Amino acid sequence: MANLANTMNKVKILVVGDSGVGKTSLVHLICHGEVLGNSSWTIGCSVEVRIHEFREGTPSQRPYFVEFWDVGGSGSHRNARHVFYTPVHGIILTHDLTNRKSQVNLHRWLAEVLLREASGGSGGGAGGGRNRSSLLVEDFDAENFGGFAQVPVFVVGTKLDLMGTYRSYNRSRGSTIAEECSADEINVNTQDPRSLAPGSSNAVKLSRFLDKVIEKQAVLRGEVDREGGGFSSYSSSYSFPPPPSSSSSSSLATSRRAKTSFSSISSPPVMPSSPTSPSSSYLIG
């Protein structure tokens, strides 16, 4: 496994959305290909990793580690969670199909991440700093902001199994944030592995999004060209993401808890039907 890790690079994807929409269950399904048996509220951030075959089936195919940073959606941590936002290579906006407000709030989530990324990840100070940040979020317009041209966006609606009478209401809506960002969008039931079964439309769209995220970073690092050329020679070993840091004036305290490690994996995982996913957690205290 060590030799496998030495041949792979990594990208970081933020998974954001309102509290309770099912982000943790979604990430577990993406990374493990199975239903999460006992979900709990995410406090701070939880990180899981999946191995993705970039440009699968082509001469330039190469495995990549994809980190999914599942950021807790509690409003009480709004002024602290920026420590998880930088850097960001891709964004998965998650909403509950039975909760219209969670879909509307995706604009605020996208603004919060992109505006923080544009500012280099610096935290908002007390008083005026936070007020100015809140005004920027309120005035954010996805159609007029070019950030998603550099940071690929993917939209996921959860709890498809609970939609029932909500279905006709949601289908009647006009513009969505996915349309505004020219992003792919899928609806899933995280309690059914078939929602992301290999070869399904949802799985294909997700794979295409991951390829887009990786390609942008690979091009920036000079590892591959946009026209499908091969990789340049490089080697980078994978390690768990370091705990985020904040300014000394912040009252935020973070801690890390590693749930599994690569040493516990006896053989390389088979993708995409059986992804193997080490994970770690960061807590906001």
C-alpha positions as CSV (number, residue, x, y, z in Angstrom):
1,M,0.0,0.0,0.0
2,A,2.9,2.3,0.7
3,N,4.1,2.0,-2.9
4,L,0.5,2.8,-4.1
5,A,0.4,5.9,-1.9
6,N,3.8,7.1,-3.2
7,T,2.4,7.3,-6.8
8,M,-0.7,9.4,-5.9
9,N,-1.4,13.1,-5.4
10,K,-4.5,14.5,-3.7
11,V,-7.3,17.1,-4.0
12,K,-9.6,18.6,-1.4
13,I,-13.4,18.8,-1.8
14,L,-15.6,20.7,0.6
15,V,-19.0,19.2,1.3
16,V,-21.3,21.9,2.7
17,G,-25.0,22.5,3.4
18,D,-27.4,23.1,6.2
19,S,-27.3,21.0,9.3
20,G,-29.3,17.8,9.0
21,V,-29.4,17.5,5.2
22,G,-27.4,14.3,5.2
23,K,-23.8,15.4,4.3
24,T,-22.2,12.7,6.4
25,S,-24.3,9.9,5.0
26,L,-23.6,11.2,1.5
27,V,-19.8,11.2,2.0
28,H,-19.9,7.8,3.6
29,L,-21.9,6.5,0.6
30,I,-19.4,8.1,-1.9
31,C,-16.3,6.8,-0.1
32,H,-17.5,3.4,1.1
33,G,-20.2,2.5,-1.4
34,E,-22.5,1.5,1.5
35,V,-25.1,3.0,3.8
36,L,-24.0,4.7,7.0
37,G,-25.6,2.7,9.8
38,N,-25.4,5.2,12.6
39,S,-25.2,8.8,11.6
40,S,-24.4,11.6,14.1
41,W,-24.2,15.4,14.0
42,T,-20.9,16.6,12.7
43,I,-19.2,19.1,15.0
44,G,-16.4,21.0,13.2
45,C,-15.3,18.8,10.3
46,S,-14.9,15.2,9.4
47,V,-12.6,14.1,6.6
48,E,-12.9,10.9,4.5
49,V,-10.8,9.8,1.6
50,R,-11.6,8.0,-1.6
51,I,-9.3,6.7,-4.4
52,H,-10.5,8.0,-7.7
53,E,-9.2,6.9,-11.1
54,F,-8.6,10.1,-13.1
55,R,-9.3,9.8,-16.8
56,E,-10.2,6.1,-16.4
57,G,-9.9,4.0,-19.5
58,T,-7.4,6.4,-21.2
59,P,-3.6,6.2,-21.6
60,S,-3.3,9.0,-19.0
61,Q,-5.3,7.2,-16.3
62,R,-3.9,7.7,-12.8
63,P,-5.2,7.2,-9.3
64,Y,-5.8,10.2,-7.0
65,F,-6.7,10.6,-3.4
66,V,-9.8,12.7,-3.0
67,E,-10.4,14.2,0.4
68,F,-14.0,15.0,1.3
69,W,-14.2,17.6,4.0
70,D,-17.7,17.2,5.6
71,V,-18.2,20.6,7.3
72,G,-20.7,20.8,10.1
73,G,-23.6,23.1,9.2
74,S,-24.5,24.4,12.6
75,G,-25.1,28.2,12.6
76,S,-23.3,28.5,16.0
77,H,-20.0,27.8,14.2
78,R,-20.6,30.2,11.3
79,N,-17.7,32.5,12.3
80,A,-15.3,29.7,13.0
81,R,-15.6,27.2,10.2
82,H,-13.6,29.3,7.8
83,V,-10.5,27.5,9.0
84,F,-11.6,24.5,6.9
85,Y,-12.1,26.4,3.7
86,T,-8.6,27.0,2.5
87,P,-7.4,25.6,0.2
88,V,-10.4,24.3,-1.7
89,H,-10.3,22.5,-5.0
90,G,-14.0,21.6,-5.4
91,I,-17.3,22.1,-3.7
92,I,-20.3,19.8,-3.2
93,L,-23.4,21.8,-2.3
94,T,-25.8,19.5,-0.4
95,H,-29.5,20.2,0.3
96,D,-32.6,18.3,1.5
97,L,-35.1,17.7,-1.3
98,T,-37.9,17.9,1.2
99,N,-36.7,21.2,2.7
100,R,-36.9,24.1,0.2
101,K,-35.0,26.4,2.6
102,S,-32.0,24.2,2.5
103,Q,-31.8,24.6,-1.3
104,V,-32.2,28.4,-1.1
105,N,-29.4,28.5,1.5
106,L,-27.0,26.9,-0.9
107,H,-26.3,30.5,-2.3
108,R,-25.1,31.5,1.2
109,W,-22.9,28.4,1.5
110,L,-21.3,29.0,-1.9
111,A,-20.7,32.6,-1.1
112,E,-19.3,31.8,2.3
113,V,-16.7,29.4,0.8
114,L,-15.8,31.3,-2.3
115,L,-15.5,34.7,-0.5
116,R,-13.3,33.1,2.1
117,E,-11.2,31.4,-0.5
118,A,-10.8,34.8,-2.3
119,S,-9.6,36.4,0.9
120,G,-7.0,33.8,1.4
121,G,-8.7,32.1,4.3
122,S,-8.3,34.9,6.8
123,G,-10.8,34.9,9.6
124,G,-13.3,37.8,10.1
125,G,-12.4,39.9,13.1
126,A,-14.8,41.0,15.8
127,G,-17.4,43.7,15.1
128,G,-17.0,45.4,11.7
129,G,-15.1,42.5,10.0
130,R,-18.0,40.1,10.6
131,N,-20.6,42.6,9.6
132,R,-18.8,43.3,6.3
133,S,-18.5,39.6,5.6
134,S,-22.2,39.1,6.3
135,L,-23.0,41.9,3.8
136,L,-20.9,40.3,1.1
137,V,-22.7,37.0,1.6
138,E,-26.1,38.7,1.4
139,D,-25.2,40.4,-1.9
140,F,-23.5,37.4,-3.5
141,D,-24.8,36.5,-6.9
142,A,-23.6,33.1,-8.3
143,E,-24.3,34.1,-11.9
144,N,-22.1,37.2,-11.6
145,F,-19.3,35.7,-9.6
146,G,-16.5,34.0,-11.5
147,G,-15.2,31.9,-8.6
148,F,-16.9,28.7,-9.6
149,A,-15.1,28.9,-13.0
150,Q,-11.9,28.2,-11.0
151,V,-13.5,26.0,-8.3
152,P,-15.7,23.3,-9.7
153,V,-19.2,22.9,-8.1
154,F,-21.4,19.9,-7.8
155,V,-25.0,20.0,-6.4
156,V,-26.5,17.0,-4.6
157,G,-30.1,16.7,-3.4
158,T,-30.6,14.1,-0.6
159,K,-33.6,12.2,0.9
160,L,-35.0,11.4,-2.5
161,D,-37.0,8.6,-0.8
162,L,-38.9,11.1,1.3
163,M,-39.9,13.5,-1.4
164,G,-43.5,12.1,-2.0
165,T,-45.7,15.1,-2.7
166,Y,-42.7,17.5,-2.8
167,R,-41.7,16.1,-6.2
168,S,-44.0,18.2,-8.4
169,Y,-43.3,21.3,-6.4
170,N,-39.5,21.1,-6.8
171,R,-39.7,20.2,-10.5
172,S,-41.8,23.3,-11.1
173,R,-39.0,25.6,-9.9
174,G,-37.1,27.6,-12.5
175,S,-33.5,28.5,-12.1
176,T,-31.4,26.6,-9.6
177,I,-27.9,27.2,-8.2
178,A,-26.7,24.3,-10.4
179,E,-27.9,26.1,-13.5
180,E,-26.4,29.4,-12.3
181,C,-23.0,27.7,-11.8
182,S,-23.2,25.5,-14.9
183,A,-22.8,22.6,-12.5
184,D,-24.1,19.0,-12.7
185,E,-26.8,18.1,-10.2
186,I,-28.0,14.7,-8.9
187,N,-30.6,13.6,-6.4
188,V,-29.9,10.6,-4.2
189,N,-31.3,8.4,-1.4
190,T,-28.3,7.9,0.9
191,Q,-30.1,4.9,2.4
192,D,-29.8,3.0,-0.9
193,P,-26.4,2.2,-2.4
194,R,-28.0,1.9,-5.8
195,S,-28.2,5.8,-5.8
196,L,-24.5,5.8,-6.7
197,A,-24.1,2.4,-8.2
198,P,-21.2,2.0,-10.6
199,G,-22.3,2.9,-14.1
200,S,-25.4,4.7,-13.0
201,S,-26.1,8.2,-14.2
202,N,-25.4,9.6,-10.8
203,A,-22.1,7.8,-10.5
204,V,-21.0,9.0,-14.0
205,K,-21.8,12.6,-13.1
206,L,-19.9,12.4,-9.8
207,S,-16.9,10.8,-11.6
208,R,-17.0,13.6,-14.2
209,F,-17.0,16.2,-11.4
210,L,-14.0,14.5,-9.7
211,D,-12.1,14.4,-13.0
212,K,-12.8,18.1,-13.4
213,V,-11.5,18.9,-9.9
214,I,-8.4,16.8,-10.4
215,E,-7.7,18.1,-13.9
216,K,-7.7,21.8,-12.8
217,Q,-5.1,21.0,-10.1
218,A,-3.0,18.7,-12.3
219,V,-2.8,21.4,-15.0
220,L,-1.8,24.0,-12.4
221,R,0.9,21.7,-11.1
222,G,2.1,20.9,-14.6
223,E,1.4,17.2,-14.2
224,V,-1.0,17.0,-17.2
225,D,-2.3,19.1,-20.0
226,R,-5.9,19.9,-20.7
227,E,-5.9,18.2,-24.0
228,G,-5.5,14.8,-22.5
229,G,-1.7,14.5,-22.5
230,G,0.2,12.3,-20.2
231,F,1.6,13.0,-16.7
232,S,5.0,14.4,-16.1
233,S,7.2,12.4,-13.7
234,Y,6.4,13.1,-10.1
235,S,5.9,11.4,-6.8
236,S,4.1,12.5,-3.7
237,S,3.2,10.4,-0.7
238,Y,-0.2,10.8,0.9
239,S,-0.6,11.7,4.6
240,F,-3.7,12.7,6.6
241,P,-4.6,16.4,6.2
242,P,-3.1,18.5,9.0
243,P,-5.4,20.2,11.5
244,P,-6.5,23.7,10.3
245,S,-5.0,26.7,12.0
246,S,-6.5,30.0,12.9
247,S,-5.2,33.4,14.0
248,S,-4.0,33.9,17.6
249,S,-6.9,36.2,18.3
250,S,-9.4,33.5,17.5
251,S,-11.0,31.6,20.4
252,L,-11.3,28.5,18.1
253,A,-9.7,25.4,19.4
254,T,-9.3,22.4,17.1
255,S,-8.4,18.8,17.7
256,R,-8.0,15.8,15.5
257,R,-9.1,12.3,15.8
258,A,-7.9,9.7,13.3
259,K,-10.4,6.9,12.8
260,T,-8.3,4.6,10.6
261,S,-4.9,4.5,9.0
262,F,-3.5,3.2,5.8
263,S,-1.4,0.7,7.7
264,S,-4.7,-1.2,8.4
265,I,-5.3,-1.8,4.7
266,S,-3.8,-5.1,3.6
267,S,-4.3,-4.6,-0.2
268,P,-5.0,-1.8,-2.7
269,P,-8.7,-1.0,-2.9
270,V,-10.8,-1.7,-5.9
271,M,-12.6,1.3,-7.3
272,P,-15.3,2.4,-7.7
273,S,-17.5,-0.3,-6.4
274,S,-15.5,-0.9,-3.2
275,P,-13.7,2.4,-2.3
276,T,-11.5,2.3,0.8
277,S,-11.7,5.4,2.9
278,P,-9.4,6.5,5.8
279,S,-10.9,9.3,7.7
280,S,-10.2,11.9,10.3
281,S,-12.1,14.5,12.3
282,Y,-11.6,18.0,13.4
283,L,-13.7,19.4,16.3
284,I,-14.7,22.9,17.1
285,G,-14.6,23.5,20.8
